[in-house]
Amino acid sequence: MVDHIVEEKRPPQTEYIGLKRELISWAPIIDRDKCDVSSCGGFCVGYCPFGVFEVSPDGSKAEVRNPNNCNVGDEACKWRCPRGAISFPPRDRLRAQLKSLRKANVKDRGDDGT
Ligand code: SF4
């Protein structure tokens, strides 16, 4: 039996540490071989407060429809998927990406970012 926690819907981030959210590549990845909506009722769709997931048109799989709505660095849904079907990019890749975006941001502003 899946624990059907339904989070209150919230607006997604528009910025993260001073960077526009849409510049940051961070979103869940669904393993379609493991995902099975019939076994969980589409748990992640109801659980995600930012509307990242939707059920596929045939009702069998979850799909990532709004990747940029995902809260940067948040992997809460991964731990709750009963089939272990959700993963995220490695955190060191996220850190490297943020570092490089912040560097570019500082350069664009022409200051030291303070
Ligand atoms: S990704 Fe996991 S929680 Fe979401 S529908 Fe598939 S099996 Fe269920």
Backbone and ligand atoms as CSV (ligand in chain L), in Angstrom:
chain,resi,resn,atom,element,x,y,z
A,1,MET,N,N,0.863,-1.204,0.000
A,1,MET,CA,C,0.000,0.000,0.000
A,1,MET,C,C,0.889,1.240,0.000
A,2,VAL,N,N,0.644,2.120,-0.951
A,2,VAL,CA,C,1.452,3.328,-1.059
A,2,VAL,C,C,0.875,4.425,-0.178
A,3,ASP,N,N,1.765,5.094,0.520
A,3,ASP,CA,C,1.413,6.209,1.388
A,3,ASP,C,C,1.107,7.419,0.487
A,4,HIS,N,N,-0.161,7.791,0.339
A,4,HIS,CA,C,-0.521,8.852,-0.603
A,4,HIS,C,C,-0.486,10.227,0.041
A,5,ILE,N,N,0.730,10.740,0.200
A,5,ILE,CA,C,0.873,12.097,0.710
A,5,ILE,C,C,0.643,13.040,-0.459
A,6,VAL,N,N,-0.270,13.965,-0.305
A,6,VAL,CA,C,-0.491,14.959,-1.351
A,6,VAL,C,C,-0.056,16.301,-0.788
A,7,GLU,N,N,0.978,16.836,-1.399
A,7,GLU,CA,C,1.515,18.121,-0.951
A,7,GLU,C,C,0.637,19.252,-1.477
A,8,GLU,N,N,0.534,20.307,-0.687
A,8,GLU,CA,C,-0.177,21.495,-1.135
A,8,GLU,C,C,0.605,22.095,-2.305
A,9,LYS,N,N,-0.095,22.460,-3.375
A,9,LYS,CA,C,0.603,23.009,-4.543
A,9,LYS,C,C,1.223,24.366,-4.194
A,10,ARG,N,N,2.436,24.563,-4.682
A,10,ARG,CA,C,3.161,25.806,-4.414
A,10,ARG,C,C,3.748,26.347,-5.708
A,11,PRO,N,N,3.979,27.658,-5.804
A,11,PRO,CA,C,4.596,28.179,-7.029
A,11,PRO,C,C,6.046,27.713,-7.115
A,12,PRO,N,N,6.505,27.373,-8.310
A,12,PRO,CA,C,7.899,26.944,-8.449
A,12,PRO,C,C,8.873,28.106,-8.273
A,13,GLN,N,N,10.139,27.761,-8.037
A,13,GLN,CA,C,11.193,28.773,-7.919
A,13,GLN,C,C,11.342,29.517,-9.245
A,14,THR,N,N,11.598,30.808,-9.167
A,14,THR,CA,C,11.943,31.553,-10.381
A,14,THR,C,C,13.448,31.842,-10.386
A,15,GLU,N,N,14.033,31.799,-9.175
A,15,GLU,CA,C,15.479,32.024,-9.029
A,15,GLU,C,C,16.039,31.053,-8.010
A,16,TYR,N,N,17.327,30.797,-8.128
A,16,TYR,CA,C,18.027,29.992,-7.125
A,16,TYR,C,C,19.418,30.593,-6.970
A,17,ILE,N,N,19.783,30.913,-5.770
A,17,ILE,CA,C,21.024,31.622,-5.434
A,17,ILE,C,C,21.373,32.724,-6.447
A,18,GLY,N,N,20.355,33.511,-6.785
A,18,GLY,CA,C,20.571,34.656,-7.661
A,18,GLY,C,C,20.616,34.323,-9.145
A,19,LEU,N,N,20.361,33.051,-9.480
A,19,LEU,CA,C,20.387,32.642,-10.890
A,19,LEU,C,C,18.967,32.357,-11.350
A,20,LYS,N,N,18.668,32.693,-12.592
A,20,LYS,CA,C,17.340,32.383,-13.116
A,20,LYS,C,C,17.157,30.869,-13.141
A,21,ARG,N,N,16.042,30.432,-12.643
A,21,ARG,CA,C,15.793,28.981,-12.542
A,21,ARG,C,C,15.904,28.281,-13.897
A,22,GLU,N,N,15.424,28.935,-14.954
A,22,GLU,CA,C,15.411,28.243,-16.257
A,22,GLU,C,C,16.820,27.985,-16.807
A,23,LEU,N,N,17.834,28.634,-16.221
A,23,LEU,CA,C,19.209,28.387,-16.675
A,23,LEU,C,C,19.798,27.122,-16.055
A,24,ILE,N,N,19.157,26.639,-14.996
A,24,ILE,CA,C,19.721,25.518,-14.240
A,24,ILE,C,C,19.085,24.201,-14.688
A,25,SER,N,N,19.952,23.256,-15.045
A,25,SER,CA,C,19.457,21.961,-15.458
A,25,SER,C,C,19.347,21.043,-14.232
A,26,TRP,N,N,18.131,20.906,-13.739
A,26,TRP,CA,C,17.896,20.046,-12.574
A,26,TRP,C,C,16.458,19.533,-12.634
A,27,ALA,N,N,16.294,18.261,-12.805
A,27,ALA,CA,C,14.948,17.682,-12.890
A,27,ALA,C,C,15.054,16.177,-12.676
A,28,PRO,N,N,13.969,15.560,-12.239
A,28,PRO,CA,C,13.995,14.107,-12.075
A,28,PRO,C,C,14.036,13.393,-13.420
A,29,ILE,N,N,14.529,12.165,-13.359
A,29,ILE,CA,C,14.564,11.287,-14.539
A,29,ILE,C,C,13.753,10.058,-14.150
A,30,ILE,N,N,12.845,9.659,-15.009
A,30,ILE,CA,C,12.009,8.487,-14.699
A,30,ILE,C,C,12.471,7.294,-15.520
A,31,ASP,N,N,12.727,6.202,-14.825
A,31,ASP,CA,C,13.056,4.950,-15.493
A,31,ASP,C,C,11.739,4.295,-15.910
A,32,ARG,N,N,11.463,4.350,-17.206
A,32,ARG,CA,C,10.161,3.864,-17.703
A,32,ARG,C,C,9.993,2.362,-17.514
A,33,ASP,N,N,11.091,1.652,-17.412
A,33,ASP,CA,C,10.967,0.201,-17.188
A,33,ASP,C,C,10.501,-0.096,-15.769
A,34,LYS,N,N,10.853,0.789,-14.842
A,34,LYS,CA,C,10.461,0.557,-13.441
A,34,LYS,C,C,9.118,1.206,-13.098
A,35,CYS,N,N,8.833,2.341,-13.705
A,35,CYS,CA,C,7.618,3.083,-13.361
A,35,CYS,C,C,6.372,2.284,-13.729
A,36,ASP,N,N,5.396,2.276,-12.827
A,36,ASP,CA,C,4.137,1.562,-13.087
A,36,ASP,C,C,3.021,2.246,-12.287
A,37,VAL,N,N,2.301,3.103,-12.971
A,37,VAL,CA,C,1.244,3.872,-12.307
A,37,VAL,C,C,0.199,2.960,-11.664
A,38,SER,N,N,-0.025,1.803,-12.261
A,38,SER,CA,C,-1.064,0.912,-11.703
A,38,SER,C,C,-0.668,0.394,-10.316
A,39,SER,N,N,0.630,0.447,-10.001
A,39,SER,CA,C,1.064,-0.069,-8.697
A,39,SER,C,C,1.060,1.006,-7.613
A,40,CYS,N,N,1.033,2.271,-8.012
A,40,CYS,CA,C,1.172,3.337,-7.002
A,40,CYS,C,C,0.131,4.429,-7.137
A,41,GLY,N,N,-0.694,4.328,-8.185
A,41,GLY,CA,C,-1.716,5.355,-8.395
A,41,GLY,C,C,-1.131,6.684,-8.848
A,42,GLY,N,N,0.096,6.656,-9.340
A,42,GLY,CA,C,0.728,7.912,-9.791
A,42,GLY,C,C,1.132,8.776,-8.613
A,43,PHE,N,N,1.724,8.143,-7.623
A,43,PHE,CA,C,2.081,8.825,-6.376
A,43,PHE,C,C,2.812,10.145,-6.600
A,44,CYS,N,N,3.853,10.131,-7.438
A,44,CYS,CA,C,4.693,11.324,-7.596
A,44,CYS,C,C,3.903,12.515,-8.151
A,45,VAL,N,N,2.883,12.241,-8.946
A,45,VAL,CA,C,2.094,13.326,-9.546
A,45,VAL,C,C,1.397,14.128,-8.449
A,46,GLY,N,N,0.829,13.422,-7.482
A,46,GLY,CA,C,0.158,14.104,-6.377
A,46,GLY,C,C,1.136,14.646,-5.349
A,47,TYR,N,N,2.247,13.960,-5.200
A,47,TYR,CA,C,3.213,14.339,-4.162
A,47,TYR,C,C,3.956,15.629,-4.493
A,48,CYS,N,N,4.353,15.800,-5.742
A,48,CYS,CA,C,5.167,16.976,-6.114
A,48,CYS,C,C,4.314,18.246,-6.020
A,49,PRO,N,N,4.710,19.193,-5.180
A,49,PRO,CA,C,3.916,20.416,-5.026
A,49,PRO,C,C,4.097,21.409,-6.175
A,50,PHE,N,N,5.029,21.092,-7.090
A,50,PHE,CA,C,5.348,22.042,-8.154
A,50,PHE,C,C,4.855,21.587,-9.540
A,51,GLY,N,N,4.108,20.507,-9.582
A,51,GLY,CA,C,3.529,20.050,-10.853
A,51,GLY,C,C,4.553,19.581,-11.859
A,52,VAL,N,N,5.631,18.978,-11.381
A,52,VAL,CA,C,6.675,18.514,-12.313
A,52,VAL,C,C,6.190,17.302,-13.131
A,53,PHE,N,N,5.437,16.421,-12.476
A,53,PHE,CA,C,5.027,15.165,-13.131
A,53,PHE,C,C,3.586,15.213,-13.631
A,54,GLU,N,N,3.349,14.442,-14.698
A,54,GLU,CA,C,1.969,14.166,-15.124
A,54,GLU,C,C,1.939,12.711,-15.553
A,55,VAL,N,N,0.748,12.151,-15.557
A,55,VAL,CA,C,0.607,10.764,-16.018
A,55,VAL,C,C,0.518,10.780,-17.545
A,56,SER,N,N,1.155,9.804,-18.175
A,56,SER,CA,C,1.162,9.717,-19.640
A,56,SER,C,C,-0.270,9.562,-20.165
A,57,PRO,N,N,-0.489,9.938,-21.417
A,57,PRO,CA,C,-1.850,9.855,-21.973
A,57,PRO,C,C,-2.478,8.462,-21.845
A,58,ASP,N,N,-1.673,7.413,-21.917
A,58,ASP,CA,C,-2.265,6.061,-21.787
A,58,ASP,C,C,-2.423,5.627,-20.325
A,59,GLY,N,N,-2.017,6.491,-19.397
A,59,GLY,CA,C,-2.249,6.221,-17.972
A,59,GLY,C,C,-1.287,5.241,-17.330
A,60,SER,N,N,-0.227,4.847,-18.038
A,60,SER,CA,C,0.628,3.782,-17.500
A,60,SER,C,C,1.900,4.267,-16.800
A,61,LYS,N,N,2.389,5.444,-17.197
A,61,LYS,CA,C,3.688,5.916,-16.690
A,61,LYS,C,C,3.586,7.368,-16.243
A,62,ALA,N,N,4.479,7.750,-15.324
A,62,ALA,CA,C,4.614,9.173,-15.005
A,62,ALA,C,C,5.590,9.766,-16.008
A,63,GLU,N,N,5.385,11.022,-16.316
A,63,GLU,CA,C,6.290,11.736,-17.217
A,63,GLU,C,C,6.694,13.060,-16.571
A,64,VAL,N,N,7.901,13.512,-16.876
A,64,VAL,CA,C,8.358,14.812,-16.392
A,64,VAL,C,C,7.905,15.840,-17.424
A,65,ARG,N,N,6.886,16.602,-17.077
A,65,ARG,CA,C,6.319,17.560,-18.042
A,65,ARG,C,C,6.807,18.976,-17.798
A,66,ASN,N,N,7.174,19.295,-16.581
A,66,ASN,CA,C,7.611,20.665,-16.252
A,66,ASN,C,C,8.933,20.607,-15.489
A,67,PRO,N,N,10.019,20.247,-16.185
A,67,PRO,CA,C,11.297,20.046,-15.507
A,67,PRO,C,C,11.799,21.273,-14.752
A,68,ASN,N,N,11.546,22.461,-15.314
A,68,ASN,CA,C,12.055,23.670,-14.657
A,68,ASN,C,C,11.251,24.072,-13.422
A,69,ASN,N,N,10.179,23.343,-13.160
A,69,ASN,CA,C,9.430,23.599,-11.918
A,69,ASN,C,C,10.073,22.892,-10.726
A,70,CYS,N,N,11.004,21.997,-11.005
A,70,CYS,CA,C,11.605,21.199,-9.921
A,70,CYS,C,C,12.475,22.091,-9.028
A,71,ASN,N,N,12.322,21.911,-7.743
A,71,ASN,CA,C,13.077,22.676,-6.754
A,71,ASN,C,C,14.547,22.248,-6.839
A,72,VAL,N,N,15.433,23.188,-7.102
A,72,VAL,CA,C,16.847,22.842,-7.314
A,72,VAL,C,C,17.427,22.120,-6.092
A,73,GLY,N,N,18.002,20.965,-6.332
A,73,GLY,CA,C,18.657,20.187,-5.275
A,73,GLY,C,C,17.715,19.301,-4.469
A,74,ASP,N,N,16.437,19.414,-4.702
A,74,ASP,CA,C,15.447,18.660,-3.922
A,74,ASP,C,C,15.213,17.288,-4.572
A,75,GLU,N,N,15.403,16.236,-3.787
A,75,GLU,CA,C,15.223,14.877,-4.312
A,75,GLU,C,C,14.167,14.116,-3.511
A,76,ALA,N,N,13.254,14.849,-2.883
A,76,ALA,CA,C,12.300,14.197,-1.983
A,76,ALA,C,C,11.474,13.107,-2.683
A,77,CYS,N,N,11.075,13.354,-3.918
A,77,CYS,CA,C,10.222,12.370,-4.611
A,77,CYS,C,C,10.979,11.076,-4.876
A,78,LYS,N,N,12.272,11.190,-5.100
A,78,LYS,CA,C,13.091,9.998,-5.386
A,78,LYS,C,C,12.981,8.972,-4.257
A,79,TRP,N,N,13.000,9.465,-3.034
A,79,TRP,CA,C,12.988,8.560,-1.881
A,79,TRP,C,C,11.616,7.982,-1.626
A,80,ARG,N,N,10.595,8.594,-2.219
A,80,ARG,CA,C,9.236,8.141,-1.942
A,80,ARG,C,C,8.647,7.263,-3.044
A,81,CYS,N,N,9.271,7.240,-4.215
A,81,CYS,CA,C,8.743,6.382,-5.287
A,81,CYS,C,C,8.862,4.927,-4.844
A,82,PRO,N,N,7.743,4.208,-4.782
A,82,PRO,CA,C,7.784,2.836,-4.272
A,82,PRO,C,C,8.517,1.858,-5.188
A,83,ARG,N,N,8.782,2.256,-6.433
A,83,ARG,CA,C,9.447,1.357,-7.373
A,83,ARG,C,C,10.873,1.783,-7.688
A,84,GLY,N,N,11.359,2.797,-6.998
A,84,GLY,CA,C,12.737,3.248,-7.242
A,84,GLY,C,C,12.942,3.710,-8.668
A,85,ALA,N,N,11.896,4.309,-9.249
A,85,ALA,CA,C,11.955,4.679,-10.670
A,85,ALA,C,C,12.461,6.096,-10.907
A,86,ILE,N,N,12.643,6.863,-9.823
A,86,ILE,CA,C,13.041,8.267,-9.995
A,86,ILE,C,C,14.505,8.445,-9.595
A,87,SER,N,N,15.252,9.122,-10.449
A,87,SER,CA,C,16.635,9.476,-10.105
A,87,SER,C,C,16.865,10.934,-10.486
A,88,PHE,N,N,18.020,11.443,-10.077
A,88,PHE,CA,C,18.391,12.824,-10.373
A,88,PHE,C,C,19.822,12.844,-10.888
A,89,PRO,N,N,20.187,13.938,-11.564
A,89,PRO,CA,C,21.593,14.047,-11.993
A,89,PRO,C,C,22.503,14.061,-10.760
A,90,PRO,N,N,23.758,13.641,-10.904
A,90,PRO,CA,C,24.669,13.637,-9.758
A,90,PRO,C,C,24.829,15.039,-9.160
A,91,ARG,N,N,24.945,15.085,-7.837
A,91,ARG,CA,C,25.026,16.380,-7.156
A,91,ARG,C,C,26.317,17.121,-7.500
A,92,ASP,N,N,27.402,16.400,-7.777
A,92,ASP,CA,C,28.635,17.111,-8.138
A,92,ASP,C,C,28.470,17.822,-9.482
A,93,ARG,N,N,27.647,17.257,-10.362
A,93,ARG,CA,C,27.385,17.919,-11.649
A,93,ARG,C,C,26.567,19.206,-11.415
A,94,LEU,N,N,25.606,19.121,-10.499
A,94,LEU,CA,C,24.814,20.316,-10.164
A,94,LEU,C,C,25.723,21.399,-9.587
A,95,ARG,N,N,26.604,21.008,-8.661
A,95,ARG,CA,C,27.506,21.977,-8.037
A,95,ARG,C,C,28.393,22.657,-9.088
A,96,ALA,N,N,28.935,21.864,-10.005
A,96,ALA,CA,C,29.816,22.412,-11.051
A,96,ALA,C,C,29.036,23.374,-11.950
A,97,GLN,N,N,27.816,22.994,-12.262
A,97,GLN,CA,C,26.973,23.831,-13.104
A,97,GLN,C,C,26.672,25.170,-12.417
A,98,LEU,N,N,26.323,25.107,-11.143
A,98,LEU,CA,C,26.002,26.333,-10.407
A,98,LEU,C,C,27.223,27.244,-10.320
A,99,LYS,N,N,28.367,26.635,-10.088
A,99,LYS,CA,C,29.609,27.409,-9.982
A,99,LYS,C,C,29.867,28.150,-11.296
A,100,SER,N,N,29.719,27.447,-12.407
A,100,SER,CA,C,30.015,28.069,-13.688
A,100,SER,C,C,28.953,29.128,-14.036
A,101,LEU,N,N,27.695,28.894,-13.706
A,101,LEU,CA,C,26.659,29.898,-13.965
A,101,LEU,C,C,26.885,31.143,-13.119
A,102,ARG,N,N,27.310,30.940,-11.891
A,102,ARG,CA,C,27.559,32.094,-11.009
A,102,ARG,C,C,28.748,32.910,-11.522
A,103,LYS,N,N,29.760,32.226,-12.002
A,103,LYS,CA,C,30.925,32.914,-12.558
A,103,LYS,C,C,30.497,33.764,-13.760
A,104,ALA,N,N,29.703,33.173,-14.655
A,104,ALA,CA,C,29.233,33.887,-15.849
A,104,ALA,C,C,28.344,35.053,-15.446
A,105,ASN,N,N,27.536,34.861,-14.430
A,105,ASN,CA,C,26.620,35.895,-13.943
A,105,ASN,C,C,27.399,37.095,-13.425
A,106,VAL,N,N,28.434,36.818,-12.671
A,106,VAL,CA,C,29.278,37.875,-12.109
A,106,VAL,C,C,29.970,38.636,-13.236
A,107,LYS,N,N,30.468,37.873,-14.229
A,107,LYS,CA,C,31.153,38.496,-15.370
A,107,LYS,C,C,30.182,39.403,-16.126
A,108,ASP,N,N,28.937,38.915,-16.354
A,108,ASP,CA,C,27.933,39.710,-17.066
A,108,ASP,C,C,27.617,41.006,-16.338
A,109,ARG,N,N,27.604,40.935,-15.023
A,109,ARG,CA,C,27.277,42.147,-14.249
A,109,ARG,C,C,28.470,43.087,-14.144
A,110,GLY,N,N,29.665,42.536,-14.421
A,110,GLY,CA,C,30.870,43.354,-14.362
A,110,GLY,C,C,31.280,43.731,-12.970
A,111,ASP,N,N,30.899,42.905,-12.000
A,111,ASP,CA,C,31.347,43.173,-10.635
A,111,ASP,C,C,31.765,41.853,-9.990
A,112,ASP,N,N,32.042,41.907,-8.713
A,112,ASP,CA,C,32.521,40.684,-8.049
A,112,ASP,C,C,31.378,39.915,-7.380
A,113,GLY,N,N,30.127,40.338,-7.633
A,113,GLY,CA,C,28.982,39.596,-7.130
A,113,GLY,C,C,28.624,39.907,-5.699
A,114,THR,N,N,29.314,40.831,-5.068
A,114,THR,CA,C,28.983,41.157,-3.670
A,114,THR,C,C,28.104,42.387,-3.605
L,1,SF4,S1,S,7.786,7.370,-10.936
L,1,SF4,FE1,FE,7.393,6.084,-9.106
L,1,SF4,S2,S,5.856,7.226,-7.900
L,1,SF4,FE2,FE,5.852,8.093,-9.978
L,1,SF4,S3,S,4.198,6.962,-11.050
L,1,SF4,FE3,FE,6.147,5.907,-11.479
L,1,SF4,S4,S,6.284,4.283,-9.922
L,1,SF4,FE4,FE,4.739,5.768,-9.212
